[in-house]
Amino acid sequence: MARRVHQPLEDQEFDFVLAMTDGPVLAYFCGSWPKAIGPCRAMDTVVAGLTQEYGARLTAVRADITRCPGQTKRYGVTGAPTAVLIAGGEAVATQAGPMTAEDFRLFLGSHV
């Protein structure tokens, strides 16, 4: 069964998702300012498709930069959208900017 994309409202919820997930987590950080809205919404669609494609092997988290400032700082996110692949609680890959489904597949690589 495919997992849905979690959308934590604050840093503590983000930590909870990480703690409750055994496998890799695809965290993608989005913003609510005008220049970030379009690219972030496009990534929403791509990531939703990937969670269905990868099923239980991938958990996704969509974090709003302004609502999760601690996570934003923790993973060195400086702009939106930014994708961070987290395995074992540590970032193993980071990519800034919008990504296509194929870009994400390459980004996830051997981790998923």
TITORPA-449544 format. One record per residue: residue number from 1; z negated, x, y of N, C-alpha, C, O, CB in turn. Coordinates in Angstrom, 1 decimal. Glycine has a CB too. Layout:
# residues N
pos  n.pz  n.px  n.py  ca.pz  ca.px  ca.py  c.pz  c.px  c.py  o.pz  o.px  o.py  cb.pz  cb.px  cb.py
NUM  Z  X  Y  Z  X  Y  Z  X  Y  Z  X  Y  Z  X  Y $
...
//
This chain:
# residues 112
pos  n.pz  n.px  n.py  ca.pz  ca.px  ca.py  c.pz  c.px  c.py  o.pz  o.px  o.py  cb.pz  cb.px  cb.py
1  0.0  0.8  -1.2  0.0  0.0  0.0  0.0  0.9  1.2  -0.7  1.9  1.3  -1.2  -1.0  0.0 $
2  0.8  0.5  2.2  0.9  1.3  3.5  -0.4  1.1  4.3  -0.9  0.0  4.4  2.1  0.9  4.3 $
3  -0.8  2.1  5.0  -1.9  2.0  5.9  -1.4  1.7  7.3  -0.3  2.0  7.6  -2.7  3.3  5.9 $
4  -2.2  1.0  8.0  -1.8  0.6  9.4  -2.1  1.8  10.3  -2.8  2.7  9.9  -2.5  -0.7  9.8 $
5  -1.6  1.6  11.5  -1.9  2.6  12.5  -3.2  2.2  13.2  -3.3  1.2  13.8  -0.7  2.8  13.6 $
6  -4.2  3.1  13.1  -5.5  2.8  13.8  -5.4  3.1  15.3  -4.7  4.0  15.7  -6.6  3.7  13.2 $
7  -6.1  2.3  16.1  -6.1  2.5  17.5  -7.5  2.5  18.1  -8.0  1.5  18.5  -5.2  1.4  18.2 $
8  -8.1  3.6  18.0  -9.5  3.7  18.4  -9.7  3.5  19.9  -8.8  3.9  20.7  -10.1  5.1  18.1 $
9  -10.7  2.8  20.3  -11.0  2.5  21.7  -11.7  3.6  22.4  -11.8  3.7  23.6  -11.7  1.2  21.9 $
10  -12.3  4.5  21.6  -13.1  5.6  22.2  -13.2  6.8  21.2  -12.8  6.6  20.0  -14.5  5.1  22.6 $
11  -13.8  7.9  21.7  -13.9  9.1  20.9  -14.6  8.9  19.6  -14.2  9.4  18.5  -14.5  10.2  21.7 $
12  -15.7  8.1  19.6  -16.5  7.9  18.4  -15.7  7.2  17.3  -15.9  7.5  16.1  -17.8  7.1  18.7 $
13  -14.9  6.2  17.7  -14.1  5.5  16.7  -13.0  6.5  16.1  -12.7  6.4  14.9  -13.4  4.3  17.3 $
14  -12.5  7.4  16.9  -11.5  8.4  16.4  -12.2  9.2  15.4  -11.7  9.5  14.3  -11.0  9.3  17.6 $
15  -13.4  9.7  15.7  -14.2  10.5  14.7  -14.5  9.7  13.4  -14.4  10.3  12.3  -15.6  10.9  15.3 $
16  -14.8  8.4  13.5  -15.0  7.6  12.4  -13.8  7.5  11.5  -13.9  7.7  10.2  -15.4  6.2  12.8 $
17  -12.6  7.4  12.0  -11.4  7.3  11.2  -11.2  8.6  10.5  -10.8  8.7  9.3  -10.1  7.0  12.1 $
18  -11.4  9.8  11.2  -11.3  11.1  10.6  -12.3  11.2  9.4  -11.9  11.7  8.4  -11.5  12.2  11.6 $
19  -13.5  10.8  9.6  -14.5  10.9  8.6  -14.2  10.1  7.4  -14.6  10.4  6.3  -15.9  10.6  9.2 $
20  -13.6  8.9  7.6  -13.3  8.0  6.5  -12.0  8.3  5.8  -11.6  7.5  4.9  -13.4  6.6  7.0 $
21  -11.3  9.3  6.2  -9.9  9.5  5.6  -10.0  10.8  4.8  -10.4  11.9  5.3  -8.9  9.6  6.7 $
22  -9.5  10.7  3.6  -9.4  11.9  2.7  -8.2  12.8  3.0  -8.4  14.0  2.9  -9.4  11.5  1.3 $
23  -7.1  12.2  3.3  -5.9  13.0  3.4  -5.6  13.4  4.9  -6.5  13.2  5.7  -4.7  12.3  2.9 $
24  -4.4  13.8  5.1  -4.0  14.2  6.5  -3.9  13.0  7.4  -3.6  11.9  7.0  -2.6  14.9  6.5 $
25  -4.2  13.3  8.7  -4.1  12.2  9.7  -3.1  12.7  10.8  -3.2  13.8  11.3  -5.6  12.0  10.4 $
26  -2.2  11.8  11.1  -1.3  12.0  12.1  -1.8  11.3  13.4  -1.8  10.1  13.5  0.2  11.4  11.8 $
27  -2.3  12.1  14.3  -2.8  11.5  15.6  -1.8  11.7  16.6  -1.3  12.8  16.8  -4.2  12.2  16.0 $
28  -1.4  10.6  17.3  -0.5  10.8  18.4  -1.1  10.2  19.6  -1.6  9.1  19.7  0.8  10.1  18.1 $
29  -1.1  11.0  20.7  -1.8  10.8  21.9  -0.8  10.2  22.9  0.3  10.8  23.1  -2.5  12.0  22.5 $
30  -1.2  9.0  23.5  -0.3  8.3  24.4  -1.0  8.1  25.7  -2.2  8.2  25.8  0.2  7.0  23.8 $
31  -0.2  7.8  26.7  -0.8  7.5  28.0  -0.3  6.2  28.5  0.6  5.6  28.0  -0.4  8.6  29.0 $
32  -1.0  5.7  29.5  -0.7  4.4  30.1  -0.1  4.4  31.4  0.1  3.4  32.1  -2.0  3.5  30.1 $
33  0.3  5.6  31.9  0.9  5.7  33.2  2.4  5.5  33.0  3.0  5.7  31.9  0.7  7.1  33.8 $
34  3.2  5.1  34.0  4.6  4.7  33.9  5.5  5.6  33.1  6.3  5.2  32.3  5.1  4.5  35.2 $
35  5.4  6.9  33.4  6.4  7.9  32.7  6.1  8.0  31.2  6.9  8.5  30.5  6.3  9.2  33.4 $
36  4.9  7.7  30.8  4.5  7.8  29.4  4.7  6.6  28.6  4.8  6.7  27.3  3.0  8.3  29.3 $
37  4.7  5.4  29.2  4.8  4.2  28.5  6.0  4.1  27.6  5.9  3.8  26.4  4.8  3.0  29.4 $
38  7.2  4.3  28.1  8.4  4.2  27.3  8.4  5.1  26.1  8.6  4.6  24.9  9.6  4.5  28.1 $
39  8.2  6.4  26.2  8.2  7.3  25.1  7.1  7.0  24.1  7.3  7.1  22.9  8.1  8.7  25.5 $
40  6.0  6.6  24.6  4.9  6.2  23.6  5.2  5.0  22.8  4.9  4.9  21.6  3.6  6.0  24.4 $
41  5.8  4.0  23.5  6.2  2.8  22.7  7.2  3.1  21.7  7.2  2.5  20.6  6.7  1.7  23.7 $
42  8.2  3.9  22.0  9.2  4.3  21.0  8.5  5.0  19.8  8.9  4.8  18.7  10.2  5.3  21.7 $
43  7.5  5.8  20.1  6.8  6.5  19.0  6.0  5.5  18.2  5.8  5.7  17.0  5.9  7.6  19.5 $
44  5.5  4.4  18.8  4.8  3.4  18.0  5.6  2.9  16.9  5.2  2.8  15.7  4.4  2.2  19.0 $
45  6.9  2.6  17.2  7.8  2.1  16.2  8.1  3.1  15.1  8.1  2.7  13.9  9.1  1.6  16.8 $
46  8.3  4.3  15.5  8.6  5.4  14.5  7.4  5.6  13.6  7.6  5.7  12.4  9.0  6.7  15.2 $
47  6.2  5.7  14.2  5.0  6.0  13.4  4.7  4.8  12.4  4.3  5.0  11.3  3.8  6.3  14.3 $
48  4.9  3.6  12.9  4.7  2.4  12.0  5.6  2.5  10.8  5.1  2.2  9.7  4.9  1.1  12.8 $
49  6.8  2.9  11.0  7.7  3.0  9.9  7.3  4.2  8.9  7.4  4.0  7.7  9.1  3.3  10.4 $
50  6.8  5.2  9.5  6.4  6.4  8.7  5.1  6.0  7.8  5.0  6.4  6.7  6.0  7.6  9.6 $
51  4.2  5.2  8.4  3.1  4.8  7.6  3.5  4.0  6.4  2.9  4.0  5.4  2.0  4.1  8.5 $
52  4.5  3.2  6.6  5.1  2.4  5.4  5.8  3.4  4.4  5.6  3.2  3.2  6.0  1.3  5.9 $
53  6.5  4.3  5.0  7.3  5.2  4.1  6.3  6.1  3.3  6.6  6.3  2.1  8.2  6.1  5.0 $
54  5.3  6.7  3.9  4.4  7.6  3.3  3.3  6.9  2.5  2.6  7.5  1.7  3.8  8.6  4.2 $
55  3.0  5.6  2.9  2.0  4.8  2.2  0.6  5.5  2.3  0.2  5.9  3.4  2.3  4.7  0.8 $
56  -0.1  5.5  1.2  -1.5  6.0  1.2  -1.6  7.5  1.5  -2.7  8.0  1.7  -2.1  5.7  -0.1 $
57  -0.5  8.2  1.5  -0.5  9.7  1.7  -0.7  10.0  3.2  -1.0  11.2  3.5  0.7  10.3  1.3 $
58  -0.6  9.0  4.1  -0.7  9.3  5.6  -1.5  8.2  6.3  -1.2  7.0  6.1  0.7  9.5  6.1 $
59  -2.4  8.7  7.1  -3.1  7.8  8.0  -2.7  8.2  9.4  -2.6  9.4  9.7  -4.7  7.9  7.8 $
60  -2.4  7.2  10.2  -2.0  7.4  11.6  -3.1  6.9  12.6  -3.6  5.8  12.3  -0.6  6.8  11.9 $
61  -3.2  7.6  13.7  -4.1  7.2  14.7  -3.4  7.3  16.1  -2.9  8.4  16.4  -5.5  8.0  14.7 $
62  -3.4  6.2  16.8  -2.8  6.2  18.1  -3.9  6.3  19.1  -4.7  5.3  19.3  -1.9  4.9  18.4 $
63  -4.1  7.4  19.8  -5.2  7.6  20.8  -4.7  7.5  22.2  -3.8  8.3  22.6  -5.9  8.9  20.5 $
64  -5.3  6.7  23.0  -5.0  6.7  24.4  -5.7  7.9  25.1  -6.9  8.0  25.0  -5.4  5.3  25.1 $
65  -5.0  8.7  25.8  -5.6  9.9  26.4  -6.8  9.5  27.3  -7.8  10.3  27.3  -4.5  10.6  27.2 $
66  -6.7  8.4  28.1  -7.8  8.1  29.0  -9.0  7.5  28.3  -10.1  7.5  28.8  -7.3  7.1  30.0 $
67  -8.8  6.9  27.1  -9.9  6.3  26.4  -10.6  7.3  25.4  -11.7  7.0  25.0  -9.4  5.1  25.6 $
68  -9.9  8.3  25.0  -10.4  9.3  24.1  -10.4  10.7  24.7  -9.7  11.6  24.2  -9.6  9.3  22.8 $
69  -11.0  10.9  25.8  -11.0  12.2  26.5  -11.5  13.4  25.7  -11.0  14.5  25.8  -11.7  12.1  27.8 $
70  -12.5  13.1  24.9  -13.1  14.2  24.1  -12.1  14.7  23.0  -12.0  15.9  22.8  -14.3  13.7  23.4 $
71  -11.4  13.8  22.4  -10.4  14.1  21.4  -9.2  14.8  22.0  -8.6  15.8  21.5  -9.9  12.9  20.6 $
72  -8.8  14.3  23.2  -7.7  14.9  24.0  -8.0  16.4  24.3  -7.2  17.2  24.1  -7.5  14.1  25.3 $
73  -9.3  16.6  24.7  -9.7  18.0  25.0  -9.8  18.8  23.7  -9.4  20.0  23.6  -11.0  18.0  25.7 $
74  -10.4  18.2  22.7  -10.6  18.9  21.4  -9.3  19.5  20.8  -9.3  20.6  20.3  -11.3  18.0  20.4 $
75  -8.2  18.7  20.9  -7.0  19.1  20.3  -6.0  19.7  21.3  -4.8  19.9  21.0  -6.3  17.9  19.6 $
76  -6.5  20.0  22.5  -5.6  20.6  23.5  -4.4  19.9  24.0  -3.4  20.4  24.4  -5.1  21.9  22.9 $
77  -4.6  18.5  24.0  -3.5  17.7  24.5  -3.4  17.7  26.0  -4.4  17.5  26.7  -3.7  16.2  24.0 $
78  -2.2  18.0  26.5  -2.1  18.1  28.0  -1.0  17.1  28.5  -0.9  17.0  29.7  -1.6  19.5  28.4 $
79  -0.4  16.4  27.7  0.6  15.4  28.1  0.8  14.3  27.0  0.4  14.5  25.9  1.9  16.1  28.5 $
80  1.6  13.3  27.4  1.8  12.2  26.5  3.3  12.0  26.4  4.0  12.0  27.4  1.1  10.9  26.9 $
81  3.8  11.7  25.2  3.1  11.7  23.9  3.0  13.1  23.4  3.8  14.0  23.6  3.9  10.8  23.0 $
82  1.9  13.3  22.6  1.7  14.5  21.8  1.2  14.1  20.4  0.4  13.3  20.3  0.7  15.5  22.5 $
83  1.8  14.7  19.4  1.4  14.5  18.0  0.6  15.7  17.5  0.9  16.8  17.8  2.7  14.3  17.1 $
84  -0.5  15.4  16.8  -1.3  16.4  16.2  -1.5  16.0  14.8  -2.0  14.9  14.5  -2.7  16.5  17.0 $
85  -1.2  16.9  13.8  -1.5  16.7  12.4  -2.8  17.3  12.1  -3.0  18.5  12.3  -0.3  17.2  11.5 $
86  -3.7  16.5  11.6  -5.1  16.9  11.3  -5.3  16.9  9.8  -5.1  15.9  9.1  -6.1  16.1  12.0 $
87  -5.7  18.0  9.2  -6.1  18.1  7.8  -7.4  18.8  7.7  -7.6  19.9  8.2  -4.9  18.9  7.0 $
88  -8.3  18.2  6.9  -9.6  18.8  6.8  -10.4  18.9  8.1  -11.2  19.8  8.3  -9.5  20.2  6.2 $
89  -10.1  18.0  9.0  -10.8  18.0  10.3  -10.2  18.9  11.4  -10.7  19.0  12.5  -12.2  18.3  10.1 $
90  -9.2  19.8  10.9  -8.7  20.7  11.9  -7.2  20.4  12.1  -6.5  19.9  11.3  -8.8  22.2  11.3 $
91  -6.8  20.8  13.3  -5.3  20.6  13.7  -4.5  21.7  13.0  -4.8  22.9  13.0  -5.1  20.7  15.2 $
92  -3.5  21.2  12.2  -2.6  22.2  11.5  -1.3  22.3  12.2  -0.5  23.2  11.9  -2.5  21.8  10.0 $
93  -0.9  21.3  13.0  0.3  21.3  13.7  0.2  20.5  15.0  -0.5  19.4  15.0  1.5  20.9  12.8 $
94  0.9  20.9  16.1  0.9  20.1  17.3  2.3  20.1  17.9  3.0  21.1  17.8  -0.1  20.7  18.3 $
95  2.8  19.0  18.4  4.1  18.9  19.0  4.0  17.9  20.2  3.6  16.8  20.0  5.1  18.4  17.9 $
96  4.4  18.4  21.3  4.4  17.6  22.5  5.8  17.0  22.7  6.8  17.6  22.4  4.0  18.4  23.8 $
97  5.8  15.8  23.3  7.1  15.1  23.6  7.5  14.1  22.5  6.9  14.0  21.4  8.2  16.1  23.7 $
98  8.4  13.2  22.9  8.8  12.2  22.0  9.5  12.8  20.7  10.1  13.8  20.8  9.8  11.2  22.7 $
99  9.3  12.1  19.6  9.9  12.5  18.4  10.6  11.4  17.6  10.1  10.2  17.7  8.8  13.2  17.5 $
100  11.7  11.7  16.9  12.4  10.7  16.1  11.7  10.7  14.7  10.8  11.6  14.4  13.9  11.1  15.9 $
101  12.1  9.8  13.9  11.5  9.8  12.5  11.8  11.1  11.8  10.9  11.6  11.1  12.1  8.6  11.7 $
102  13.0  11.6  11.9  13.3  12.9  11.3  12.5  14.0  11.8  12.0  14.9  11.1  14.8  13.2  11.4 $
103  12.3  14.0  13.1  11.4  15.1  13.7  10.0  15.0  13.1  9.4  16.0  12.8  11.3  14.9  15.3 $
104  9.5  13.8  13.0  8.2  13.6  12.4  8.1  14.1  10.9  7.2  14.7  10.5  7.7  12.1  12.4 $
105  9.2  13.8  10.2  9.2  14.2  8.8  9.1  15.8  8.7  8.4  16.3  7.8  10.5  13.7  8.1 $
106  9.9  16.4  9.5  9.8  17.9  9.6  8.4  18.4  10.1  7.9  19.4  9.5  10.9  18.4  10.5 $
107  7.9  17.7  11.0  6.6  18.0  11.6  5.5  17.9  10.5  4.6  18.7  10.4  6.2  17.1  12.8 $
108  5.6  16.8  9.7  4.6  16.6  8.6  4.8  17.6  7.5  3.8  18.0  6.8  4.7  15.1  8.1 $
109  6.0  18.0  7.3  6.3  19.1  6.3  5.6  19.0  5.0  5.6  17.9  4.4  6.0  20.4  6.9 $
110  5.0  20.0  4.6  4.3  20.1  3.2  2.9  19.6  3.3  2.2  19.6  2.2  4.3  21.5  2.8 $
111  2.4  19.1  4.4  1.1  18.6  4.6  0.9  17.2  4.0  -0.2  16.8  3.7  0.6  18.7  6.0 $
112  2.0  16.5  3.9  1.9  15.1  3.4  2.6  15.0  2.1  2.7  13.9  1.5  2.4  14.1  4.5 $
//
